[in-house]
Amino acid sequence: MCERRILLSIREISKHFGGVHALNGVSFDIGEGECHAVVGENGAGKTTLINILSGDIPPDSGRIEIKGISYHRLDPRTSISLGINVIHQELALIGPLSVMENIFVGDLHGKRRLLIKSQRRLKADTRILLDMLGCDVEPTELVERLSTSKKQIVEIAKALSTNPKILIMDEPTSSLTKGETEKLFDIIGSLKAKGISIVFVSHRLNEVMEISDLVTVLRDGRYIGTVRTSESSVDDIVSMMVGRKIELYQKLARRQKENPVFLEVDGFSREPFFRNVSFQARSGEILTFAGLVGAGRTELAESIFGFLPPDGGRVKLFGEYRRIGSPREAMRLGIGLLTEDRKVNGVIGTMVVRENASIAVLPRLMRAGFVRRREENRVVER
């Protein structure tokens, strides 16, 4: 086994947000040319750690060691100059700009510092990166016209344009098809061969086991341990994440099948997205829809919610056939929707948390045209 050369060391990093201890004395090493997965349940501290490494937020205590030099905090410019680049789960692209302008938005100068790169140079450099990623998008295409999966690939190309030594990927496959994920894994392999370290943050443990060399587990802001992927299993990782052995209870699954049907969809169609879809969802069960990007899962959910009226089919809710013509009607009947794109359709970024959380029930919080703030606070706190 080759000797592991440490590229980055995280030492006793802690971070508080009010009374929440997001990170508590976390320490581990990232080696050169390895894919190091970081996993944990929601709230384990993964995103906070990423933001500290990218320089977006400072730690309360601890230090980061890179090439033998200690830093008590980083800023974004310093982080990139040290070879750290992050591909965030929430994409940081500018819709009205082209693909090539997004990729090189921080590096538009030419050979002479006062000159701007020519369009021809930008296009050629972008084409090299996109070809490396196996993406057929035109460099001049506006980002706002791209699908979510292609935007993800542009984000990866943007990160690669800085020649990173450590590339942090936060849920990079969340919007990719199986083929695109396999291509990404091929790219990760080639980057590792060049000595680039990959920090792979994901909830998809099967992918973690396939692509990573080591796995570090965080739980409730604390470092639990680092294991070699080749010497571990998904069950081992899950047990470290939750702190106990997880078992599947077949008795519970059988009991759920006896529960009443709450939602029944019969022959639902909405061309060209989906056709003749039928299913039942019972009380107390989780029903999963799986499929590649473009399979129609999102459109099916939006159609049931009344956002996209179906071309045909029926919905039975709590034993009665219903015609759901709008999201307002769906909510009145007890249906909620968490949108795929939270930034665009889920939250209003210019409004505070309280206003976002209460907006779906705003009419019942109003009196004489004014919001009853005390009642709104009570609802949101609950």
C-alpha positions in Angstrom: 0.0 0.0 0.0 1.4 3.4 -1.0 2.1 5.9 1.8 -0.7 8.4 2.2 0.4 12.0 1.7 -1.7 14.4 3.6 -2.8 17.5 1.6 -5.3 19.1 4.1 -5.8 18.6 7.8 -8.8 19.8 9.8 -7.9 20.3 13.4 -10.5 20.7 16.3 -12.9 22.8 14.2 -15.9 24.0 16.1 -18.8 26.3 15.1 -21.9 27.5 17.0 -25.0 29.0 15.6 -26.8 30.5 18.6 -27.4 27.6 20.9 -26.7 25.0 18.2 -23.3 23.3 18.1 -23.0 22.7 14.4 -19.4 21.4 14.7 -17.7 20.2 17.9 -14.0 19.6 17.7 -13.9 17.9 14.3 -10.5 16.6 13.1 -9.5 14.5 10.2 -7.1 14.4 7.2 -7.6 14.5 3.4 -4.9 12.8 1.4 -3.5 13.7 -2.0 -5.2 12.0 -5.0 -7.9 10.3 -3.0 -11.7 10.5 -3.0 -12.7 11.1 0.6 -16.4 10.9 1.3 -18.0 12.8 4.2 -21.4 11.5 5.3 -23.9 12.0 8.0 -27.6 12.6 8.6 -29.1 16.0 8.1 -27.8 18.3 10.8 -24.5 16.3 11.2 -22.4 19.4 10.2 -21.4 18.5 6.7 -22.6 21.8 5.1 -21.1 23.9 7.9 -17.7 22.2 7.4 -17.9 22.8 3.6 -18.6 26.5 4.2 -15.7 26.8 6.6 -13.3 25.2 4.0 -14.6 27.4 1.2 -14.2 30.5 3.4 -17.9 31.4 3.4 -18.0 31.3 7.2 -15.3 31.4 9.9 -14.9 28.7 12.6 -15.2 29.6 16.2 -12.1 27.7 17.0 -9.7 25.2 15.5 -7.4 25.4 12.4 -7.0 24.2 8.9 -3.5 23.0 7.8 -2.6 23.1 4.1 0.9 22.2 2.9 2.2 22.6 6.5 0.7 26.1 7.0 -2.0 26.7 9.6 -5.0 28.9 8.9 -7.5 29.8 11.7 -9.9 31.0 9.1 -10.1 31.3 5.3 -11.9 33.8 3.0 -13.2 32.7 -0.4 -10.4 34.2 -2.4 -7.7 32.7 -0.2 -9.5 29.3 -0.3 -9.5 29.3 -4.1 -5.8 30.5 -4.2 -4.9 27.5 -2.0 -6.5 25.1 -4.5 -9.8 24.5 -2.7 -13.0 24.8 -4.8 -16.5 23.8 -3.9 -19.4 22.6 -6.1 -22.4 23.5 -3.9 -25.6 21.6 -4.0 -27.4 24.9 -4.5 -26.0 25.9 -7.8 -24.3 29.3 -8.0 -24.8 30.2 -11.7 -26.1 33.4 -13.3 -29.0 32.6 -15.6 -28.9 35.5 -18.1 -25.2 34.8 -18.8 -23.8 32.2 -21.2 -22.2 29.0 -20.2 -18.7 30.3 -21.0 -19.3 33.5 -19.1 -20.4 31.6 -16.0 -17.5 29.2 -16.1 -14.9 32.0 -16.4 -16.8 34.7 -14.5 -13.9 35.1 -12.0 -11.1 34.9 -14.6 -12.0 37.0 -17.7 -8.7 38.8 -18.0 -6.4 38.0 -21.0 -2.7 37.6 -21.2 -2.3 41.3 -20.3 -4.0 42.0 -17.1 -5.9 45.0 -18.5 -7.4 43.1 -21.4 -10.5 40.9 -21.4 -10.4 37.5 -22.9 -11.8 37.4 -26.4 -15.0 35.6 -27.1 -13.1 33.1 -29.3 -10.7 32.3 -26.5 -13.5 31.9 -24.0 -15.4 29.6 -26.3 -12.3 27.4 -27.0 -11.4 27.1 -23.3 -15.0 26.3 -22.4 -15.2 23.7 -25.1 -12.2 21.9 -23.7 -13.8 21.7 -20.2 -17.2 20.6 -21.6 -15.6 17.9 -23.8 -13.7 16.6 -20.7 -17.1 16.2 -19.0 -18.7 14.7 -22.1 -21.3 17.6 -22.3 -22.6 18.7 -25.7 -23.9 22.1 -24.5 -22.8 25.1 -26.6 -20.5 27.5 -24.8 -22.7 30.4 -25.9 -25.9 28.9 -24.6 -27.6 30.9 -21.9 -27.5 29.0 -18.6 -31.2 29.8 -17.8 -32.2 27.7 -20.8 -30.4 24.6 -19.5 -31.9 21.6 -17.6 -31.0 21.1 -14.0 -28.6 18.3 -14.8 -26.7 20.3 -17.4 -26.5 23.3 -15.0 -24.8 20.8 -12.6 -22.2 19.9 -15.3 -21.6 23.6 -16.0 -20.9 24.1 -12.2 -18.4 21.2 -12.3 -16.7 22.8 -15.4 -16.6 26.1 -13.5 -14.8 24.5 -10.6 -12.3 22.6 -12.8 -11.4 25.9 -14.6 -9.5 27.0 -11.4 -7.2 24.0 -11.5 -8.1 22.9 -7.9 -6.0 20.7 -5.7 -9.0 19.8 -3.5 -12.4 19.7 -5.2 -15.4 19.5 -2.7 -18.5 18.1 -4.3 -21.7 18.6 -2.3 -24.4 16.1 -3.5 -23.0 16.3 -7.1 -25.2 13.5 -8.5 -28.5 14.7 -7.1 -29.7 15.9 -10.6 -27.7 13.6 -12.8 -28.9 10.5 -14.7 -27.2 7.2 -14.2 -25.1 7.7 -17.4 -24.1 11.2 -16.3 -23.2 9.9 -12.9 -21.0 7.2 -14.4 -19.3 9.9 -16.5 -18.7 12.0 -13.4 -17.2 9.0 -11.7 -14.8 8.6 -14.7 -13.8 12.2 -14.4 -13.2 11.8 -10.6 -11.0 8.9 -11.4 -8.9 10.9 -13.9 -8.7 13.8 -11.5 -7.4 11.5 -8.7 -4.8 10.2 -11.2 -3.5 13.8 -11.5 -3.2 14.1 -7.7 -6.4 16.1 -7.2 -8.2 15.2 -4.0 -12.0 14.9 -4.1 -14.2 15.5 -1.0 -17.5 13.7 -1.9 -20.4 14.7 0.3 -23.5 12.6 -0.4 -26.5 10.8 1.1 -26.3 8.2 -1.6 -24.3 5.6 0.3 -24.2 3.1 -2.6 -22.4 5.8 -4.7 -20.2 6.6 -1.8 -19.1 3.0 -1.6 -18.5 2.8 -5.3 -16.4 6.0 -5.8 -14.6 6.8 -2.4 -11.4 5.5 -1.0 -12.2 6.6 2.6 -15.4 7.6 4.4 -15.6 10.1 7.3 -18.7 10.0 9.4 -20.1 13.0 11.3 -23.0 12.8 13.8 -24.6 15.7 15.6 -21.6 17.9 14.8 -19.0 15.4 16.1 -16.4 13.4 14.3 -17.3 9.7 14.6 -14.5 8.0 12.6 -12.9 7.4 9.2 -12.9 4.0 7.6 -11.5 2.6 4.4 -14.3 1.9 1.9 -12.8 -1.4 0.9 -13.0 -2.6 4.5 -16.5 -1.4 5.3 -20.1 -1.9 4.2 -23.2 0.3 3.8 -24.5 -1.2 7.1 -21.3 -0.3 8.9 -21.6 3.3 7.7 -25.3 3.6 8.6 -24.6 2.3 12.1 -21.9 5.0 12.5 -24.2 7.7 11.2 -27.1 6.9 13.6 -25.2 5.4 16.5 -27.0 2.1 16.6 -27.5 -1.0 14.5 -30.3 -0.6 11.9 -32.6 -3.5 11.1 -35.5 -3.8 8.7 -38.7 -4.8 10.4 -40.8 -6.9 8.0 -43.7 -6.9 10.5 -44.0 -3.1 10.2 -44.1 -3.4 6.4 -46.9 -6.0 6.6 -48.8 -3.9 9.0 -48.7 -0.8 6.7 -50.3 -2.9 3.9 -53.4 -3.2 6.1 -53.7 0.6 6.5 -56.4 2.5 4.6 -55.7 3.9 1.2 -55.4 7.7 1.5 -54.6 8.6 -2.1 -55.5 6.6 -5.3 -54.5 7.8 -8.8 -56.1 6.0 -11.7 -55.0 6.4 -15.4 -53.3 9.8 -14.9 -51.8 11.3 -18.1 -50.2 14.6 -19.0 -48.5 14.5 -22.4 -45.6 14.5 -23.1 -44.5 14.0 -19.5 -46.3 10.9 -18.4 -49.2 8.7 -19.4 -51.6 6.2 -17.8 -50.1 6.3 -14.3 -52.0 4.5 -11.5 -51.0 3.9 -7.9 -52.2 3.8 -4.3 -50.6 5.5 -1.2 -51.7 4.1 2.2 -51.8 5.8 5.5 -48.4 5.8 7.3 -46.3 4.6 4.4 -43.6 6.2 2.2 -44.2 5.7 -1.5 -41.2 6.4 -3.7 -41.1 7.3 -7.4 -37.8 6.6 -9.1 -36.6 7.3 -12.6 -34.1 9.1 -14.7 -34.1 12.8 -15.3 -37.0 13.5 -17.7 -39.0 10.5 -16.7 -41.9 12.6 -15.5 -41.7 12.3 -11.7 -41.8 16.0 -11.0 -44.6 16.7 -13.5 -46.7 13.8 -11.9 -46.3 15.4 -8.5 -47.2 18.8 -9.8 -50.2 17.4 -11.6 -51.6 15.7 -8.5 -51.1 19.1 -6.7 -53.2 20.9 -9.2 -50.3 22.9 -10.8 -50.4 21.0 -14.1 -53.9 19.9 -15.0 -53.9 16.3 -16.3 -55.1 15.3 -19.8 -57.0 12.4 -18.3 -57.3 10.2 -15.2 -58.9 10.4 -11.8 -57.8 11.1 -8.2 -59.5 9.5 -5.2 -58.6 11.2 -1.9 -59.7 9.6 1.5 -62.2 7.4 -0.5 -63.8 10.2 -2.5 -63.1 11.2 -6.1 -61.8 14.7 -6.3 -61.1 17.2 -9.1 -58.1 19.2 -8.0 -57.9 22.2 -10.2 -55.3 24.4 -8.4 -52.7 24.2 -5.6 -55.1 26.1 -3.4 -57.6 23.3 -3.7 -54.9 20.7 -3.1 -53.9 22.4 0.1 -57.5 22.7 1.2 -57.8 19.0 0.8 -54.7 18.3 2.9 -52.0 17.8 0.2 -48.6 19.5 0.5 -45.8 19.8 -2.1 -42.1 20.3 -1.5 -40.8 21.5 -4.8 -37.8 20.1 -6.7 -36.2 23.6 -7.2 -36.4 25.3 -3.8 -34.8 28.5 -5.0 -37.2 29.1 -7.9 -40.5 27.5 -6.6 -40.0 26.8 -2.9 -38.9 29.9 -1.0 -38.9 33.7 -1.4 -35.4 34.7 -0.6 -36.2 38.3 0.2 -38.7 37.3 2.9 -37.8 36.2 6.4 -38.2 32.6 7.6 -41.4 33.4 9.5 -43.0 34.8 6.4 -41.9 31.9 4.2 -43.2 29.4 6.7 -46.6 31.0 7.1 -47.4 32.0 3.5 -49.3 28.8 2.7 -51.8 29.6 5.4 -51.8 33.3 5.3 -55.5 33.8 4.7 -56.4 32.3 8.1 -53.8 34.4 9.8 -55.3 37.7 8.6 -57.9 40.0 10.1 -59.2 43.1 8.4 -56.5 42.9 5.8 -53.6 42.7 8.3 -51.5 39.7 9.4 -52.0 38.8 13.1 -48.4 38.6 14.0 -48.8 36.9 17.3 -50.9 34.1 15.7 -48.3 33.8 12.9 -45.5 33.4 15.4 -47.4 30.7 17.2 -48.0 28.8 14.0 -44.4 29.0 12.8 -43.0 28.2 16.2 -45.1 25.0 16.3 
